[in-house]
Amino acid sequence: MDVRRLDLLRELAERGSVTAVAEATGRTPSAVSQQLKVLEREAGMPLTERSGRGLALTSAGHALARSAADVAIALERASAVWDEFRNDPGGEVSLLTFPTVGATLLPGVLTDLSEVAGLVVRCTDLDPELAEFPDLTADYDIVLAHTMPGVLPWGGRGLKAIPLVTEPLDIGLPGGHRLAARSYVTPTDLVDDTWLGVPPGFPFERILHAIEQEGGKRVDVSQRFSDMRIVEAFIEAGLGIAFVPRFTSGTMTTGVVLKPIRGVVSARQIVALVRPDVAERLAVRTVLDALVAHAGRLEQAHSAGAAS
């Protein structure tokens, strides 16, 4: 069987439609369909079936798509062995980040990687809902994602999740807030305040629900933003309180005070999501190693600052 046709079948399993596969691979839908028909003839059994106006994989198609992933992993592993033999981690790596981590982590990572000959890292940013992160690995080599500890929305997707850092989420208060002098806050301290929330489906929403449960009442969410720069500006202006990531928030002004919260788990896990075949590439592994190293330094720097 042709490896390229197997890869198209795998893309169909992951993207769900011939049109999406065509857009991702630079082909026409008819060309994709023709290649899948050739693969069916090679396989000797139906791999797809009509489902509404589109195509769905048969049980045989799903089985072969899983095998296609194994083939892709083996090919990338063989290529990586050769790259290591030549000591050549060069190549282009696409990386998707969400804004707070992109601003805090990536400048140092890319500065270090600029010394690696032939390695080019192309970065862009997006702040999707939690469930959307896994799908983005079909279009980017590395996807930086965040979730609540113990919540794994990408489980069962066959993706590699490389832990980078567990980041506490503090409560951002205006400088003159009644709780600004406290060493920490609790849910009952916070339920009567006006909150700045996140769009529905974003990870922080789960912690706000936990605060409501522990505090015994619903909180008033006046505004919802995904951009932490806006959130911090609103906090400083006295327009509400909000969760603020301890390591990766913007440069905090004297008008904003961060307080840890006790009584609920308030943290997020930052990970790098990678398809298993992509993870075999030496260039991708080089970028992942740099991300892990810089995330560790970021956590150590904040721990040292808190101890001093």
C-alpha positions in Angstrom: 0.0 0.0 0.0 1.2 3.5 -0.8 2.2 5.4 2.3 0.7 8.7 1.0 -2.7 7.1 0.5 -2.5 5.6 4.0 -1.8 9.1 5.3 -4.9 10.4 3.5 -7.0 7.7 5.3 -5.5 8.8 8.6 -6.3 12.4 7.9 -9.9 11.5 7.1 -10.1 9.6 10.4 -8.9 12.7 12.3 -10.5 15.5 10.3 -13.9 13.8 9.6 -14.5 14.9 6.0 -13.0 14.7 2.5 -13.3 18.5 2.2 -11.2 19.1 5.3 -8.6 16.6 4.2 -8.4 18.3 0.8 -7.9 21.7 2.3 -5.2 20.4 4.7 -3.3 18.6 2.0 -3.6 21.0 -0.9 -5.7 18.7 -3.0 -9.1 18.8 -4.5 -11.9 16.8 -2.8 -12.2 14.6 -6.0 -8.5 13.9 -5.9 -8.7 12.8 -2.3 -11.7 10.6 -3.1 -9.9 9.0 -6.0 -6.9 8.2 -3.9 -9.1 6.6 -1.2 -10.8 4.5 -3.8 -7.4 3.2 -5.0 -6.5 2.4 -1.4 -9.7 0.5 -1.1 -8.8 -1.6 -4.1 -5.4 -2.3 -2.6 -6.9 -3.3 0.7 -9.5 -5.5 -1.0 -12.4 -4.3 1.2 -14.5 -1.2 1.8 -12.7 1.4 3.9 -15.4 4.2 3.7 -19.1 4.3 3.4 -21.7 7.0 2.7 -22.8 9.0 5.8 -25.3 11.7 4.9 -23.6 13.8 2.3 -20.1 12.8 3.3 -18.0 9.7 3.9 -17.4 7.8 7.1 -14.8 5.1 7.8 -15.9 1.5 8.1 -14.5 -0.6 10.9 -11.8 -1.8 8.5 -11.1 1.8 7.6 -10.6 2.7 11.3 -8.3 -0.3 11.8 -6.2 0.7 8.8 -6.1 4.3 9.8 -4.6 3.3 13.2 -2.1 1.2 11.3 -1.3 4.3 9.1 -0.4 6.1 12.3 2.0 3.3 13.3 3.6 3.5 9.8 4.0 7.3 10.1 5.6 6.9 13.5 8.1 4.3 12.2 9.0 6.5 9.2 9.6 9.5 11.4 11.6 7.4 13.8 13.8 6.1 11.0 14.3 9.7 9.7 15.2 10.9 13.2 17.8 8.2 13.6 19.5 9.4 10.4 19.3 13.0 11.5 20.9 12.1 14.8 23.6 10.2 13.0 24.3 13.3 10.9 23.9 15.5 14.0 21.3 17.5 12.1 18.3 18.8 14.0 17.4 21.2 11.2 14.0 21.6 9.6 10.9 23.7 10.1 8.7 23.3 13.1 5.3 24.9 13.4 4.1 25.8 16.9 0.8 27.1 18.2 0.7 28.9 21.6 -1.9 30.7 23.7 -1.1 34.3 24.4 0.1 34.3 28.1 2.6 31.5 27.6 3.6 32.8 24.2 4.7 36.1 25.7 6.4 34.6 28.7 8.1 31.5 27.4 8.7 31.7 23.7 11.1 34.6 23.4 13.7 32.8 25.5 13.1 29.5 23.8 13.5 31.0 20.3 16.6 32.9 21.3 18.3 29.7 22.4 17.1 27.8 19.3 18.4 30.5 17.0 21.9 29.0 17.6 20.7 25.6 16.1 21.8 25.6 12.5 19.0 25.0 10.0 16.2 24.9 12.6 13.3 27.3 11.9 10.4 27.6 14.3 7.2 29.2 13.0 4.9 30.4 15.8 1.4 31.8 16.0 -1.1 32.3 18.8 -4.7 31.3 19.5 -6.7 30.9 22.7 -9.2 28.2 21.9 -11.7 26.4 24.1 -10.4 23.4 26.0 -11.9 20.8 23.6 -10.3 22.4 20.5 -6.6 22.0 21.5 -6.3 18.3 20.3 -7.7 19.0 16.8 -5.1 21.7 16.3 -2.3 19.1 16.3 -3.4 18.2 12.8 -2.2 21.6 11.5 0.7 22.4 13.9 3.7 20.3 14.9 3.5 21.5 18.6 0.4 22.9 20.3 0.8 24.5 23.7 -2.3 23.8 25.7 -3.6 24.3 29.2 -6.1 22.5 31.4 -7.0 22.0 35.0 -4.9 19.4 36.9 -6.5 16.0 36.5 -8.6 17.1 33.5 -7.3 15.5 30.3 -9.6 16.4 27.4 -7.2 14.9 24.9 -7.2 11.5 26.5 -7.8 8.7 24.1 -6.7 10.8 21.1 -3.3 9.1 20.8 -1.5 12.3 21.4 1.7 12.8 23.4 1.3 15.4 26.2 4.6 16.7 27.4 4.2 18.4 30.8 5.8 21.8 31.0 4.7 23.4 34.2 1.9 23.5 36.8 1.0 27.1 37.3 -0.9 28.5 40.3 -3.8 30.7 39.5 -3.9 33.6 42.0 -6.7 36.0 42.6 -6.0 39.5 41.1 -7.3 42.3 43.3 -7.3 46.1 42.9 -4.6 47.7 45.0 -7.2 49.3 47.4 -9.3 46.1 47.8 -10.5 45.2 51.3 -8.6 41.9 51.0 -5.3 43.4 49.6 -3.5 43.1 53.0 -4.4 39.5 53.5 -1.7 36.8 52.9 -4.3 34.6 51.2 -8.0 34.5 50.4 -10.8 31.8 50.6 -14.0 31.2 48.5 -16.2 32.8 51.2 -14.1 35.9 51.0 -14.7 36.2 47.3 -18.3 35.3 46.5 -19.7 38.8 47.1 -17.2 40.4 44.7 -17.8 41.3 41.1 -15.8 39.0 38.9 -14.1 39.2 35.5 -14.7 35.8 33.9 -13.5 33.9 30.9 -15.6 32.8 27.9 -17.7 29.6 28.5 -15.6 26.5 27.9 -12.3 28.0 29.0 -10.5 26.1 31.8 -10.7 28.8 34.5 -14.5 28.5 34.5 -14.3 25.2 36.4 -12.5 26.9 39.3 -15.1 29.7 39.5 -17.8 27.0 39.8 -15.7 25.4 42.7 -15.6 28.8 44.4 -19.3 29.1 44.1 -19.8 25.7 45.6 -17.5 26.3 48.5 -18.7 29.8 49.1 -22.4 28.8 49.0 -23.7 31.2 46.4 -23.3 32.2 42.7 -20.9 34.9 41.9 -21.6 38.0 39.8 -19.6 37.8 36.5 -19.8 41.3 35.0 -17.5 40.8 32.0 -15.8 37.9 30.2 -12.4 38.1 28.4 -9.8 35.7 27.1 -7.0 38.3 26.9 -5.2 38.7 30.2 -4.0 42.2 29.3 -7.6 43.3 29.3 -8.4 41.4 32.5 -5.4 43.0 34.3 -6.4 46.5 33.1 -10.0 46.0 34.4 -8.7 44.8 37.8 -6.4 47.8 38.1 -9.4 50.1 37.3 -11.4 48.5 40.1 -13.9 46.9 37.8 -13.7 43.4 39.2 -11.4 40.6 40.5 -10.2 37.6 38.4 -7.9 34.6 38.2 -4.4 35.7 37.2 -1.7 33.1 36.2 1.2 33.5 38.6 4.1 32.7 36.2 2.8 33.9 32.8 0.6 37.0 33.5 1.7 40.3 32.0 3.8 42.8 33.9 1.8 43.6 36.9 1.5 47.2 38.0 1.3 48.5 41.6 -2.4 48.8 41.0 -2.9 45.0 41.0 -2.3 42.7 43.9 -2.1 38.9 43.6 -3.3 36.6 46.4 -3.2 32.8 46.5 -6.5 31.1 47.3 -7.1 28.3 49.7 -10.0 25.9 49.8 -10.1 25.1 46.1 -7.5 23.8 43.7 -6.6 26.8 41.6 -3.9 25.9 39.1 -3.5 24.9 35.5 -1.3 22.4 33.8 0.6 23.7 30.8 1.5 21.0 28.3 2.9 20.6 24.8 0.6 18.4 22.6 2.2 16.5 19.7 1.1 13.8 17.4 3.2 10.7 18.1 4.8 10.5 14.6 5.6 14.2 14.7 7.2 13.7 18.1 9.8 11.4 16.6 11.3 14.2 14.4 14.6 15.4 15.8 13.8 19.1 15.0 10.5 18.8 17.0 12.3 17.0 19.9 14.9 19.8 20.0 12.1 22.4 20.3 10.3 20.3 23.0 13.5 20.0 25.0 14.0 23.8 24.9 10.3 24.3 26.0 10.8 21.9 29.0 14.0 23.6 30.0 12.6 27.1 29.9 9.4 26.2 31.7 11.5 24.7 34.5 13.6 27.9 34.8 10.4 30.0 34.9 9.0 27.9 37.8 12.4 28.0 39.6 12.7 31.8 39.2 9.2 32.4 40.7 9.9 29.9 43.5 13.2 31.6 44.3 11.4 35.0 44.3 8.7 33.8 46.7 11.3 32.4 49.1 13.4 35.6 49.2 
